[in-house]
Amino acid sequence: MAKVVHFGAGNIGRGFIGGLFSESGYHVTFVDLAAPIIDALNEKGTYTVRTASDPQQVFQIHNVSGINNKEHPEQVIAAIKEARFITTAIGPKVLKFIAPLIAQGLTERLKTTDEKVYVIACENQINATDLLKGYVLSHLDPETVKKLDGRVYFLNSAVDRIVPLQHNKELLDVLVEDYHEWIVESSEPVPEVKGMQTVPDLAPYIERKLFTVNTGHAVTAYLGYLAGKEKIHETLKDPEIYKDVKGAIEETGAYLIKRYGFKPEVHEAYIEKILHRFQNPKLNDDVTRVGRAPLRKLGAQDRLVRPAVQAEKLGLKYDYLAKAIAACLHFDAETDKEAVELQKKLKENGLIAVLHEVSGLEESDPITQEVVSQYKQTKTVSK
């Protein structure tokens, strides 16, 4: 049985990537620090994935195990030596912390086999695998780097599946939406995996996904939070918020259409499909979950600022995006560490300084000026 080493045994890892590999006949070894999940994977060797749909689909996932990388790094190295795929779903900021272990595993692997292995970071960030590759290469000697050619393939990908907060009786079980998309960039043939699509150029697909799905989800969360809403699907019942969310992803859509030549009518249908997904009450997703990590989401290359900057460069509108950025700056959920840190930065350094530090926006930038204007106009509902 072909093997996969997957870093990240969280809900995305189990409910999406790991699940697809298992359904495709692979044995999946999950690598994580969460001891209860790793122990449960090794004890049970199976779990259930259910869809938030009517009728509900139920998938029993088999051939899975786990390794605690802190306690047993040698086991991870051994698993990498035998893997056909090495994948991640841990968050872009964590990639640098697993890179040394992946580097050790690849070093040992290259000593014993010429079989190809495919490394794919399944993260919500443009070219996340390139980021991981850079970290891994920094831990390899020049001779080992030479041996990678034709044997180790680093492939960028775009992933799309909503996995809400879980309320399952069993620790390992996962509730997911029935829709999913996994696109991998490769000009070479890649071993078949159920649900994986390969394309020669990922850029149009990953930007379409990030700046429609992720932007729309974030805008819904931040505007909903300001309005005192608790759930994503409930937030979009508010006609004013719905208008603002759709307006924001129509602004990103105008950029995508101009940049990549998407047909306007096709992209409009894509927008409607995304909004319909967000309105699924069976997901019952929390506004605070979707809005978490605002510092990352305000990043210069992330879902709010980058499309606004690109729109401004092309002479396109970004009013709704500026309103969304302003709403994000007001996100002060006490349960989220980044939200707490963001509010601290705003209090100590001021709005202009935060936009420069976090989002790379200059004070003279017209986007900054619009965000400042929107920020001052925004009123929050007392929590």
C-alpha positions in Angstrom: 0.0 0.0 0.0 1.4 3.4 -1.0 2.0 5.8 1.9 1.4 9.4 2.8 3.0 11.5 5.5 0.6 14.3 6.4 1.6 17.1 8.8 -1.4 18.3 10.7 -4.0 16.0 12.2 -6.6 18.7 12.7 -10.0 18.9 11.1 -8.8 20.0 7.7 -6.1 17.3 7.7 -8.5 14.5 8.7 -11.6 15.8 7.0 -10.1 16.8 3.7 -6.6 15.9 2.5 -6.1 12.8 4.7 -9.6 11.6 3.9 -9.0 11.8 0.1 -5.8 9.9 0.3 -7.4 7.2 2.4 -10.3 6.9 -0.1 -7.6 6.6 -2.8 -6.1 3.5 -1.2 -3.2 5.2 0.6 -2.1 4.6 4.2 -2.0 8.0 5.9 0.4 8.7 8.7 -0.6 12.0 10.5 2.1 13.9 12.2 1.1 16.3 15.0 1.8 17.4 18.5 -1.8 16.8 19.7 -1.3 13.7 21.8 -5.0 12.8 22.3 -5.6 12.8 18.5 -2.4 10.9 17.7 -3.2 8.3 20.4 -6.8 7.9 19.1 -5.6 7.4 15.5 -3.2 4.7 16.6 -5.8 3.0 18.9 -8.7 3.1 16.5 -7.1 3.3 13.0 -10.4 4.7 11.6 -12.7 7.7 11.9 -15.9 9.1 10.2 -16.3 12.1 7.9 -19.8 13.4 7.5 -21.0 16.1 5.1 -23.1 19.1 6.2 -25.6 18.4 3.4 -29.1 17.0 2.8 -28.9 14.0 2.3 -25.8 13.7 4.4 -22.9 11.6 3.1 -20.9 9.5 5.5 -17.4 8.3 4.8 -15.5 5.8 6.9 -11.8 6.6 6.7 -9.4 3.6 7.2 -5.7 2.9 7.0 -4.6 5.8 9.2 -2.1 6.2 12.0 -0.3 9.0 13.9 3.1 10.1 15.1 3.9 12.7 17.7 6.8 14.5 16.1 8.1 16.0 19.3 8.3 12.6 21.1 9.2 10.4 18.1 11.0 12.4 15.4 12.9 9.3 14.3 9.5 7.7 13.4 8.7 10.6 11.2 12.0 10.3 9.4 11.4 6.6 8.9 7.9 7.3 7.5 9.2 10.0 5.1 11.7 7.4 3.7 8.7 5.3 2.5 6.2 8.0 1.5 4.9 8.8 -2.0 3.4 12.1 -0.8 4.4 14.5 2.0 1.6 17.0 2.6 0.7 19.7 5.2 -2.4 21.4 6.6 -1.0 23.2 9.6 -1.0 26.9 8.7 1.7 28.8 6.8 3.4 30.1 9.9 4.1 26.6 11.2 5.8 25.4 8.0 9.3 26.6 9.1 9.0 24.6 12.3 8.5 21.2 10.5 11.0 22.0 7.7 14.1 20.6 9.7 12.3 17.3 10.2 11.3 17.1 6.6 14.9 17.9 5.6 16.2 15.1 7.8 13.7 12.7 6.4 14.5 13.6 2.8 18.2 13.3 3.5 17.8 9.7 4.8 15.4 8.9 2.0 17.8 9.9 -0.8 20.4 7.5 0.6 18.2 4.5 0.1 15.8 5.0 -2.8 15.4 6.8 -6.1 11.6 6.6 -5.9 9.8 10.0 -6.5 8.1 11.8 -3.6 5.7 14.7 -4.0 5.7 17.5 -1.3 2.5 19.6 -1.3 1.7 22.3 1.3 -2.1 22.5 1.4 -2.4 25.9 3.0 -4.5 29.1 2.4 -1.6 31.0 1.0 -0.3 31.7 -2.4 2.7 29.4 -3.3 2.8 27.9 0.2 4.9 24.9 -1.1 7.5 27.3 -2.4 7.7 28.8 1.1 8.1 25.3 2.6 10.7 24.4 0.0 12.8 27.4 0.9 12.7 26.4 4.6 13.6 22.8 3.8 16.5 23.7 1.5 18.0 25.9 4.2 18.5 22.8 6.2 20.1 20.7 3.5 23.8 20.6 2.4 24.6 21.5 -1.2 25.2 17.8 -2.1 21.8 16.7 -0.9 20.1 19.6 -2.7 21.6 18.3 -6.0 20.1 14.9 -5.4 16.6 16.4 -5.1 16.3 16.9 -8.9 14.0 14.3 -10.5 13.4 12.6 -7.1 11.7 15.2 -4.9 9.0 17.4 -6.4 7.7 20.5 -4.5 4.2 21.3 -5.9 2.1 24.3 -5.1 -1.6 23.8 -4.6 -5.0 25.5 -3.9 -7.4 23.9 -1.5 -11.0 24.7 -0.8 -13.3 23.1 1.8 -15.2 24.7 4.7 -14.6 22.8 7.9 -16.6 24.5 10.7 -16.3 24.2 14.5 -16.9 20.6 15.5 -19.5 19.2 17.9 -18.9 15.5 17.4 -19.3 12.7 20.0 -16.1 11.0 18.8 -12.8 12.9 18.9 -11.6 11.9 15.4 -14.8 12.4 13.5 -15.2 15.5 11.3 -18.1 17.4 9.8 -17.3 19.1 6.5 -19.2 20.7 3.7 -19.9 18.5 0.7 -18.1 20.8 -1.7 -14.3 20.5 -2.1 -11.6 21.5 -4.5 -7.9 20.6 -4.6 -5.8 21.8 -7.5 -2.1 21.1 -7.8 0.3 22.8 -10.1 2.5 20.3 -12.1 3.6 20.0 -15.6 4.6 16.4 -14.9 2.3 13.4 -14.3 1.4 13.0 -10.6 0.1 9.7 -9.0 -3.7 9.8 -9.0 -5.5 10.9 -5.9 -9.3 11.1 -5.6 -10.4 14.7 -5.7 -7.0 16.1 -6.9 -6.8 18.1 -10.1 -3.5 19.0 -11.7 -2.9 22.1 -13.9 0.2 23.6 -15.5 -0.4 27.1 -14.0 -2.0 27.4 -10.6 -2.0 31.2 -10.3 -5.5 31.9 -11.8 -7.1 29.1 -9.7 -5.4 29.9 -6.4 -6.1 33.7 -6.7 -9.7 33.0 -7.8 -10.2 30.8 -4.7 -8.3 33.0 -2.2 -9.9 36.2 -3.4 -13.4 34.9 -3.6 -13.8 32.2 -1.0 -11.4 33.4 1.6 -12.0 37.0 1.0 -15.8 36.5 1.1 -15.6 34.4 4.2 -13.5 36.9 6.0 -15.6 39.9 5.0 -18.7 38.0 6.2 -17.1 37.3 9.5 -15.8 40.8 10.3 -19.0 42.6 9.2 -21.0 40.0 11.1 -18.9 40.5 14.2 -19.4 44.2 14.1 -23.1 43.7 13.8 -23.3 41.4 16.8 -24.0 38.2 14.7 -22.8 34.8 15.9 -23.1 32.6 12.8 -21.9 33.0 9.2 -25.2 31.9 7.7 -27.2 34.2 9.9 -25.0 37.1 9.0 -25.8 36.8 5.3 -29.5 37.1 6.1 -28.9 40.8 6.8 -29.4 42.4 3.4 -27.0 45.3 4.0 -24.2 42.9 5.0 -25.0 40.6 2.1 -24.7 43.6 -0.2 -21.3 44.5 1.3 -19.9 41.0 1.1 -21.0 40.5 -2.5 -19.7 44.0 -3.3 -16.2 43.0 -1.9 -16.0 39.8 -3.9 -17.3 41.6 -7.0 -14.4 44.0 -6.6 -11.9 41.1 -6.3 -13.7 39.5 -9.3 -13.2 42.6 -11.4 -9.4 42.3 -10.7 -9.4 38.5 -11.5 -11.4 39.0 -14.7 -9.0 41.7 -15.9 -5.8 39.8 -14.7 -6.6 36.3 -15.9 -9.3 36.7 -18.5 -12.1 34.9 -16.7 -15.4 35.2 -18.5 -17.5 37.7 -16.5 -20.7 35.6 -16.6 -18.8 32.5 -15.5 -17.1 34.3 -12.6 -20.4 35.8 -11.5 -21.9 32.3 -11.3 -18.8 31.3 -9.2 -19.5 34.2 -6.8 -23.2 33.1 -6.5 -22.1 29.5 -5.8 -19.7 30.7 -3.1 -22.3 32.9 -1.4 -24.7 29.9 -1.5 -22.1 27.8 0.3 -21.7 30.4 3.1 -25.4 30.4 3.6 -25.5 26.6 4.4 -27.1 26.5 7.9 -25.9 22.9 8.4 -22.3 24.2 8.7 -23.5 26.4 11.6 -20.1 28.2 11.5 -19.1 30.7 14.1 -18.2 34.3 13.0 -15.3 34.3 15.6 -13.8 31.1 14.1 -13.8 32.4 10.6 -12.5 35.8 11.7 -9.6 34.5 13.8 -6.0 35.5 13.0 -6.7 39.0 11.8 -3.1 40.0 11.7 -2.4 37.2 9.2 -5.5 38.1 7.2 -4.4 41.8 7.1 -1.1 40.8 5.5 0.1 42.4 2.3 -0.2 39.2 0.4 -3.4 38.0 2.0 -7.2 38.0 1.2 -8.1 41.6 2.0 -5.1 43.8 1.3 -3.6 42.2 -1.8 -6.8 42.3 -4.0 -7.4 45.9 -2.9 -3.8 46.8 -3.9 -4.1 45.0 -7.2 -7.5 46.7 -7.9 -6.0 50.1 -7.2 -3.1 49.5 -9.6 -5.5 48.6 -12.4 -7.8 51.6 -11.7 -10.6 49.4 -10.3 -12.8 50.1 -7.3 -11.9 48.8 -3.8 -14.5 50.6 -1.6 -16.0 47.5 -0.2 -12.6 45.9 0.4 -11.5 49.0 2.3 -14.7 48.7 4.4 -13.8 45.1 5.1 -10.2 46.0 6.1 -11.6 48.6 8.5 -14.0 46.0 9.9 -11.1 43.5 10.4 -9.2 46.2 12.3 -12.2 46.4 14.7 -12.1 42.6 15.4 -11.4 42.4 19.1 -12.5 38.9 20.1 -10.9 38.2 23.4 -10.6 34.5 22.6 -8.3 35.1 19.7 -4.6 35.9 20.5 -4.1 37.8 17.2 -7.2 39.9 17.8 -5.9 40.8 21.2 -2.4 41.6 19.8 -4.0 43.7 17.0 -6.0 45.9 19.4 -2.8 46.3 21.5 -0.9 47.5 18.5 -3.7 49.9 17.5 -3.8 51.4 21.0 -0.1 51.8 21.3 0.9 52.8 17.8 -2.2 54.1 16.0 -4.0 53.0 12.9 -1.6 54.4 10.3 1.4 52.7 11.9 -0.5 49.3 12.1 -1.5 49.5 8.4 2.1 50.1 7.5 3.6 47.4 9.7 1.0 44.7 9.2 -0.3 45.5 5.7 2.6 47.2 4.0 0.4 50.3 3.2 2.0 53.8 3.2 0.2 56.7 4.8 -0.2 58.4 1.4 -1.7 55.3 -0.2 -5.3 56.0 -1.3 -6.3 52.6 0.1 -5.0 53.7 3.5 -6.9 56.9 3.3 -10.1 55.0 2.5 -9.6 52.5 5.2 -9.0 55.2 7.8 -12.2 56.9 6.7 -14.2 53.7 6.9 -12.6 52.8 10.3 -13.7 56.1 11.8 -17.3 55.6 10.5 -17.6 52.1 11.8 -19.6 51.5 14.9 -19.5 48.2 16.8 -22.3 46.5 18.6 -21.4 46.0 22.2 -20.6 42.4 22.9 
